[in-house]
Amino acid sequence: MDYFLVASGLVCLYFGAEWLLRGTVSLSRRLDIPTLLVSLVVIGFGTSLPELLVSLRAAFAASPGLVLGNVVGSNIANTLLIIGVGSVISPMKEWDGAVRRDALVMLAATVLMLLLVQFSAVGRLAGLVMVVLLGVYLRQGYRKARRDPSTRIVETIEGEELPWSRIVILITASLMALFAGAELLVRGATKLAVDFGVSEAVIGLTVVAVGTSLPELATAVVAASRRQSDVTVGNVVGSNIFNILFILGLTALVLPVPVAPRFPRLDVPVMLAAAILLTAAILLDRPVGRLFGVALLLSYAGYLAFLT
């Protein structure tokens, strides 16, 4: 039954995120909202919404290990698993200025999180600071992109413009699926932790983290198959920023998040090392080829093996 709850939750989260992206992007077209704003907010928020709902549900269910495990595990999976899979399918190169800037923001946010987990809990003040920093980042990114005509904005969701009725149905169904998925996944993951005698943090770092990263993985596979490496890397970097500043920030703002001792000792340093590796490759203008991708995947497999 526990496996069924987890599997059902993952399915609901995946389709909920997919429907939300399609519905909101089509809505933006109907309302003539600039593509840039959609790329910065709608796509970044849409692919991170599963993590947000799971983290909020876990916080209210008094499962703090799932909250931090979800955020940290998702960022590790994004960098090692998703970049690894994408680069194996199609080598990534040709970083533009926006990707370099965002990589530095991601690295700074990761360092900030390492500092925050040195305390016993991530409190409301820290949450407020993170949410404000995200707002500043989005505002600066939007203004810079408007001034820079060379900035490339790629819509990761394609297709014909949908009628109003279908947009309403898609968005409504997506929200229902996301809320149901978060509820099922948290319940199932909590029970699995008890059944296997492991901490909620480990379940959050593995099952929950990978499950909530499925939208990013799906986007990466599609983008890599079309040789759009900037989309894959941009999506991962943006998602990592949202996970820390928005998901952890908003969750802590609603309810302070206790920090288990394992996070400052192991998991957040691993997340920081992965962020440094990706940022260095981008800043040094090094292509992320298939061999590098295999190394990332092996690193992720080793991390998972160490957890279990």
VOVO-944702 format. One record per residue (C-alpha): residue number from 1; x negated, y, z; residue in three letters; chain. Coordinates in pm, 1 decimal. Example, Ala and Ser with C-alpha at 12.3 -4.5 7.8 and 13.67 -1.06 7.14 Angstrom:
<nodes>
   num         px         py         pz   residu   chaine
     1    -1230.0     -450.0      780.0      ALA        A
     2    -1367.0     -106.0      714.0      SER        A
</nodes>
This chain:
<nodes>
   num         px         py         pz   residu   chaine
     1        0.0        0.0        0.0      MET        A
     2     -287.4      236.9       81.3      ASP        A
     3     -440.1      180.8     -262.2      TYR        A
     4     -103.2      247.6     -422.5      PHE        A
     5      -72.1      578.7     -237.4      LEU        A
     6     -421.7      687.8     -346.3      VAL        A
     7     -369.8      576.4     -707.6      ALA        A
     8      -29.3      744.0     -726.0      SER        A
     9     -171.9     1062.9     -577.5      GLY        A
    10     -456.5     1071.9     -829.7      LEU        A
    11     -217.3     1019.4    -1121.3      VAL        A
    12       11.2     1297.3     -999.1      CYS        A
    13     -282.5     1535.8     -951.4      LEU        A
    14     -425.7     1463.2    -1294.9      TYR        A
    15     -103.3     1514.5    -1486.3      PHE        A
    16       -1.6     1804.3    -1264.4      GLY        A
    17     -323.4     1991.4    -1346.4      ALA        A
    18     -291.4     1908.8    -1716.9      GLU        A
    19       69.5     2029.8    -1736.4      TRP        A
    20      -11.7     2343.4    -1537.2      LEU        A
    21     -292.9     2438.7    -1773.8      LEU        A
    22      -81.6     2384.0    -2083.8      ARG        A
    23      212.6     2569.7    -1938.5      GLY        A
    24       19.1     2868.0    -1805.7      THR        A
    25     -196.5     2910.3    -2116.9      VAL        A
    26      115.5     2900.4    -2334.9      SER        A
    27      282.3     3148.0    -2096.1      LEU        A
    28      -14.8     3381.7    -2131.1      SER        A
    29       24.0     3370.5    -2507.9      ARG        A
    30      393.5     3450.7    -2480.3      ARG        A
    31      319.1     3744.8    -2250.8      LEU        A
    32       20.8     3852.3    -2461.7      ASP        A
    33     -221.1     3827.3    -2168.6      ILE        A
    34     -585.2     3860.5    -2284.0      PRO        A
    35     -762.1     3529.4    -2341.1      THR        A
    36    -1044.3     3652.6    -2120.2      LEU        A
    37     -816.4     3684.3    -1819.8      LEU        A
    38     -677.9     3337.5    -1887.5      VAL        A
    39    -1028.0     3190.3    -1902.8      SER        A
    40    -1139.3     3359.0    -1580.9      LEU        A
    41     -831.3     3299.6    -1369.1      VAL        A
    42     -581.6     3054.0    -1517.6      VAL        A
    43     -824.3     2781.9    -1627.5      ILE        A
    44    -1053.3     2821.7    -1327.8      GLY        A
    45     -760.6     2823.0    -1085.4      PHE        A
    46     -572.4     2547.2    -1268.1      GLY        A
    47     -857.4     2295.7    -1262.8      THR        A
    48     -923.0     2372.7     -893.5      SER        A
    49     -560.6     2357.2     -777.9      LEU        A
    50     -574.8     1982.6     -696.4      PRO        A
    51     -866.7     2043.1     -459.2      GLU        A
    52     -683.5     2338.3     -301.6      LEU        A
    53     -361.7     2150.1     -230.7      LEU        A
    54     -545.6     1844.0      -99.8      VAL        A
    55     -761.6     2061.0      128.4      SER        A
    56     -463.1     2255.3      265.9      LEU        A
    57     -265.0     1934.4      320.9      ARG        A
    58     -562.3     1772.1      494.2      ALA        A
    59     -609.7     2076.6      717.2      ALA        A
    60     -247.5     2069.6      831.2      PHE        A
    61     -271.9     1691.8      878.6      ALA        A
    62     -564.3     1746.5     1119.6      ALA        A
    63     -808.2     1571.8      883.4      SER        A
    64    -1096.7     1822.1      863.4      PRO        A
    65    -1335.0     1562.2      723.4      GLY        A
    66    -1122.9     1544.0      410.5      LEU        A
    67    -1132.8     1922.6      368.3      VAL        A
    68    -1511.3     1962.8      363.5      LEU        A
    69    -1560.7     1623.2      202.4      GLY        A
    70    -1330.3     1724.0      -80.2      ASN        A
    71    -1510.8     2053.2     -148.9      VAL        A
    72    -1865.9     1922.4     -110.3      VAL        A
    73    -1798.1     1593.2     -286.4      GLY        A
    74    -1622.9     1768.3     -575.9      SER        A
    75    -1919.0     2001.6     -630.0      ASN        A
    76    -2165.9     1713.0     -619.8      ILE        A
    77    -1949.6     1514.7     -862.6      ALA        A
    78    -1911.7     1818.9    -1089.4      ASN        A
    79    -2287.3     1872.6    -1115.3      THR        A
    80    -2421.0     1517.0    -1121.5      LEU        A
    81    -2132.4     1315.6    -1266.4      LEU        A
    82    -1956.8     1554.5    -1503.0      ILE        A
    83    -2268.1     1729.9    -1637.8      ILE        A
    84    -2429.1     1386.4    -1662.5      GLY        A
    85    -2141.0     1237.3    -1861.9      VAL        A
    86    -2112.8     1545.5    -2083.5      GLY        A
    87    -2484.3     1555.2    -2166.8      SER        A
    88    -2494.5     1182.4    -2244.1      VAL        A
    89    -2210.0     1233.3    -2493.0      ILE        A
    90    -2366.8     1546.4    -2642.2      SER        A
    91    -2686.8     1725.8    -2527.4      PRO        A
    92    -2620.8     2070.9    -2381.0      MET        A
    93    -2819.5     2382.3    -2475.5      LYS        A
    94    -2794.3     2745.3    -2584.9      GLU        A
    95    -2689.0     2908.5    -2257.8      TRP        A
    96    -2541.8     3257.2    -2289.4      ASP        A
    97    -2566.3     3546.0    -2044.3      GLY        A
    98    -2233.0     3470.5    -1876.8      ALA        A
    99    -2336.1     3112.2    -1793.7      VAL        A
   100    -2667.3     3233.4    -1646.6      ARG        A
   101    -2489.4     3492.4    -1430.6      ARG        A
   102    -2232.3     3241.7    -1309.7      ASP        A
   103    -2503.4     2985.0    -1230.4      ALA        A
   104    -2668.3     3236.9     -997.7      LEU        A
   105    -2331.7     3307.8     -832.1      VAL        A
   106    -2278.5     2933.0     -787.7      MET        A
   107    -2621.9     2897.5     -627.8      LEU        A
   108    -2557.4     3193.4     -395.1      ALA        A
   109    -2217.5     3049.3     -293.1      ALA        A
   110    -2380.8     2712.6     -221.6      THR        A
   111    -2646.2     2876.7       -1.1      VAL        A
   112    -2367.9     3063.0      180.5      LEU        A
   113    -2189.8     2734.7      246.3      MET        A
   114    -2510.0     2579.3      380.5      LEU        A
   115    -2530.5     2867.2      628.7      LEU        A
   116    -2164.7     2836.1      728.5      LEU        A
   117    -2180.1     2462.7      805.3      VAL        A
   118    -2454.6     2526.2     1061.1      GLN        A
   119    -2171.8     2635.9     1293.2      PHE        A
   120    -1914.5     2411.0     1455.5      SER        A
   121    -1636.9     2539.8     1231.7      ALA        A
   122    -1573.4     2758.2      928.5      VAL        A
   123    -1347.5     3023.8     1078.4      GLY        A
   124    -1094.6     3272.3      947.3      ARG        A
   125    -1345.0     3557.4      920.5      LEU        A
   126    -1574.1     3344.4      702.5      ALA        A
   127    -1272.3     3242.2      496.4      GLY        A
   128    -1173.8     3605.4      443.3      LEU        A
   129    -1527.3     3695.3      335.9      VAL        A
   130    -1532.7     3411.7       82.4      MET        A
   131    -1198.2     3505.3      -69.1      VAL        A
   132    -1305.3     3871.0      -96.6      VAL        A
   133    -1633.1     3766.0     -261.6      LEU        A
   134    -1437.5     3562.1     -515.4      LEU        A
   135    -1222.4     3865.9     -594.4      GLY        A
   136    -1535.3     4077.0     -648.9      VAL        A
   137    -1684.3     3806.9     -871.7      TYR        A
   138    -1372.0     3782.5    -1087.6      LEU        A
   139    -1343.3     4159.6    -1117.2      ARG        A
   140    -1708.1     4204.4    -1215.3      GLN        A
   141    -1693.1     3915.0    -1459.0      GLY        A
   142    -1385.6     4055.7    -1627.1      TYR        A
   143    -1532.9     4406.4    -1656.6      ARG        A
   144    -1866.0     4280.3    -1787.8      LYS        A
   145    -1702.0     4057.1    -2045.3      ALA        A
   146    -1488.6     4346.1    -2170.6      ARG        A
   147    -1801.1     4558.8    -2219.5      ARG        A
   148    -1999.7     4278.4    -2383.2      ASP        A
   149    -1854.0     4188.0    -2724.0      PRO        A
   150    -2093.9     3895.3    -2755.5      SER        A
   151    -1930.1     3711.2    -2467.1      THR        A
   152    -1777.5     3391.9    -2596.4      ARG        A
   153    -1439.9     3292.9    -2463.6      ILE        A
   154    -1327.9     2945.3    -2560.0      VAL        A
   155     -980.2     2821.6    -2482.1      GLU        A
   156    -1010.7     2465.7    -2360.1      THR        A
   157     -641.5     2401.0    -2407.1      ILE        A
   158     -528.9     2400.2    -2766.6      GLU        A
   159     -198.0     2348.3    -2938.6      GLY        A
   160      101.3     2532.3    -3070.0      GLU        A
   161      284.5     2799.1    -2874.0      GLU        A
   162      553.1     2636.0    -2662.8      LEU        A
   163      913.6     2758.0    -2630.8      PRO        A
   164     1019.1     2924.2    -2306.2      TRP        A
   165     1225.3     2625.9    -2192.8      SER        A
   166      932.9     2388.1    -2224.4      ARG        A
   167      699.5     2630.7    -2046.7      ILE        A
   168      935.0     2647.7    -1747.7      VAL        A
   169      971.5     2268.7    -1741.5      ILE        A
   170      594.5     2214.0    -1765.3      LEU        A
   171      505.9     2457.8    -1487.6      ILE        A
   172      784.3     2333.5    -1259.1      THR        A
   173      694.5     1968.3    -1317.7      ALA        A
   174      324.0     2042.7    -1267.4      SER        A
   175      378.0     2205.8     -930.0      LEU        A
   176      599.3     1918.4     -814.7      MET        A
   177      338.9     1665.0     -931.3      ALA        A
   178       53.9     1853.0     -763.6      LEU        A
   179      230.1     1881.0     -428.0      PHE        A
   180      337.4     1515.8     -441.5      ALA        A
   181      -12.2     1408.9     -545.2      GLY        A
   182     -175.5     1598.2     -260.0      ALA        A
   183       63.0     1441.2       -7.4      GLU        A
   184       13.7     1087.0     -138.7      LEU        A
   185     -363.5     1118.6     -169.8      LEU        A
   186     -415.7     1254.6      182.4      VAL        A
   187     -192.0      986.7      335.0      ARG        A
   188     -358.3      706.5      142.2      GLY        A
   189     -712.1      835.1      199.9      ALA        A
   190     -654.4      872.0      574.1      THR        A
   191     -527.2      515.5      597.8      LYS        A
   192     -817.7      383.8      388.4      LEU        A
   193    -1063.2      547.6      627.3      ALA        A
   194     -901.3      361.9      918.2      VAL        A
   195     -881.9       30.4      729.6      ASP        A
   196    -1248.6       34.4      623.1      PHE        A
   197    -1376.3      180.1      947.7      GLY        A
   198    -1545.5      475.7      780.4      VAL        A
   199    -1507.4      845.5      847.7      SER        A
   200    -1259.8     1065.4      667.6      GLU        A
   201    -1559.9     1265.6      546.2      ALA        A
   202    -1690.3      967.3      346.6      VAL        A
   203    -1349.2      908.3      189.4      ILE        A
   204    -1328.9     1279.3      108.7      GLY        A
   205    -1677.2     1278.6      -45.3      LEU        A
   206    -1597.6      981.0     -268.8      THR        A
   207    -1240.2      885.4     -353.0      VAL        A
   208    -1075.6     1222.8     -293.2      VAL        A
   209    -1358.4     1427.9     -446.1      ALA        A
   210    -1380.6     1228.2     -767.4      VAL        A
   211    -1003.2     1210.8     -796.5      GLY        A
   212     -953.3     1585.0     -765.2      THR        A
   213    -1236.3     1643.0    -1017.0      SER        A
   214    -1053.7     1450.8    -1290.4      LEU        A
   215     -934.0     1770.9    -1468.0      PRO        A
   216    -1293.9     1893.8    -1494.7      GLU        A
   217    -1409.2     1550.3    -1615.9      LEU        A
   218    -1138.9     1537.3    -1882.8      ALA        A
   219    -1229.0     1888.8    -2000.9      THR        A
   220    -1599.2     1798.2    -2010.1      ALA        A
   221    -1542.2     1486.8    -2222.6      VAL        A
   222    -1328.9     1677.7    -2473.3      VAL        A
   223    -1572.3     1972.0    -2490.4      ALA        A
   224    -1877.7     1746.9    -2523.1      ALA        A
   225    -1717.4     1549.0    -2804.3      SER        A
   226    -1670.3     1882.9    -2987.3      ARG        A
   227    -2029.7     1986.8    -2906.5      ARG        A
   228    -1910.4     2284.1    -2699.6      GLN        A
   229    -2172.7     2259.3    -2426.0      SER        A
   230    -2098.5     2610.6    -2297.0      ASP        A
   231    -1742.6     2504.2    -2217.0      VAL        A
   232    -1859.3     2201.5    -2017.1      THR        A
   233    -2122.1     2389.5    -1818.1      VAL        A
   234    -1903.6     2698.4    -1776.7      GLY        A
   235    -1615.2     2487.0    -1648.1      ASN        A
   236    -1836.5     2305.0    -1396.7      VAL        A
   237    -2010.3     2619.5    -1271.9      VAL        A
   238    -1680.7     2807.3    -1244.8      GLY        A
   239    -1514.4     2517.2    -1066.0      SER        A
   240    -1800.4     2494.9     -815.2      ASN        A
   241    -1763.6     2865.7     -739.9      ILE        A
   242    -1387.0     2832.2     -696.8      PHE        A
   243    -1426.3     2525.0     -474.9      ASN        A
   244    -1647.0     2707.4     -225.2      ILE        A
   245    -1517.7     3063.2     -227.5      LEU        A
   246    -1149.5     3001.9     -298.7      PHE        A
   247    -1061.4     2652.5     -174.5      ILE        A
   248    -1275.1     2643.3      137.9      LEU        A
   249    -1224.9     3016.6      189.5      GLY        A
   250     -845.4     3007.4      165.7      LEU        A
   251     -820.1     2688.1      371.4      THR        A
   252    -1036.1     2839.7      648.0      ALA        A
   253     -831.7     3159.9      631.4      LEU        A
   254     -512.5     2959.6      691.2      VAL        A
   255     -661.9     2719.6      946.1      LEU        A
   256    -1025.7     2708.5     1070.5      PRO        A
   257    -1212.1     2402.7      938.1      VAL        A
   258    -1423.9     2203.3     1188.5      PRO        A
   259    -1764.4     2089.4     1059.4      VAL        A
   260    -1879.4     1730.9     1114.4      ALA        A
   261    -2253.6     1691.8     1193.4      PRO        A
   262    -2320.4     1498.0      871.7      ARG        A
   263    -2248.6     1793.4      642.2      PHE        A
   264    -2540.1     2024.2      737.2      PRO        A
   265    -2777.3     1725.3      761.8      ARG        A
   266    -2700.8     1543.9      436.5      LEU        A
   267    -2411.8     1632.0      209.8      ASP        A
   268    -2441.2     2010.0      175.5      VAL        A
   269    -2821.5     1986.9      119.7      PRO        A
   270    -2752.2     1733.6     -158.4      VAL        A
   271    -2498.3     1974.6     -306.5      MET        A
   272    -2755.6     2255.9     -286.3      LEU        A
   273    -3025.8     2042.5     -451.1      ALA        A
   274    -2789.6     1958.9     -738.8      ALA        A
   275    -2699.7     2328.5     -777.2      ALA        A
   276    -3068.5     2428.2     -782.0      ILE        A
   277    -3142.1     2164.1    -1047.0      LEU        A
   278    -2862.7     2281.6    -1276.9      LEU        A
   279    -2936.7     2652.2    -1221.2      THR        A
   280    -3306.6     2599.6    -1294.4      ALA        A
   281    -3226.4     2423.8    -1622.0      ALA        A
   282    -3000.0     2711.9    -1725.5      ILE        A
   283    -3232.5     2996.5    -1620.3      LEU        A
   284    -3537.3     2830.9    -1777.2      LEU        A
   285    -3332.6     2776.2    -2093.2      ASP        A
   286    -3397.8     2403.8    -2085.5      ARG        A
   287    -3162.2     2176.7    -2281.6      PRO        A
   288    -2978.4     1917.0    -2076.2      VAL        A
   289    -3037.2     1613.4    -2295.4      GLY        A
   290    -2929.2     1252.8    -2271.5      ARG        A
   291    -3230.5     1147.5    -2062.5      LEU        A
   292    -3160.9     1427.3    -1815.3      PHE        A
   293    -2793.9     1324.9    -1812.6      GLY        A
   294    -2884.7      964.3    -1731.3      VAL        A
   295    -3104.1     1089.9    -1446.4      ALA        A
   296    -2810.4     1290.7    -1308.5      LEU        A
   297    -2581.0      988.0    -1325.9      LEU        A
   298    -2838.1      766.0    -1153.5      LEU        A
   299    -2879.8     1029.6     -882.7      SER        A
   300    -2504.9     1033.6     -827.3      TYR        A
   301    -2492.7      653.8     -814.2      ALA        A
   302    -2774.3      656.4     -558.0      GLY        A
   303    -2591.8      913.3     -346.3      TYR        A
   304    -2273.3      705.4     -349.6      LEU        A
   305    -2469.7      389.9     -264.3      ALA        A
   306    -2625.3      571.5       31.5      PHE        A
   307    -2281.4      677.4      156.3      LEU        A
   308    -2147.4      323.9      148.9      THR        A
</nodes>
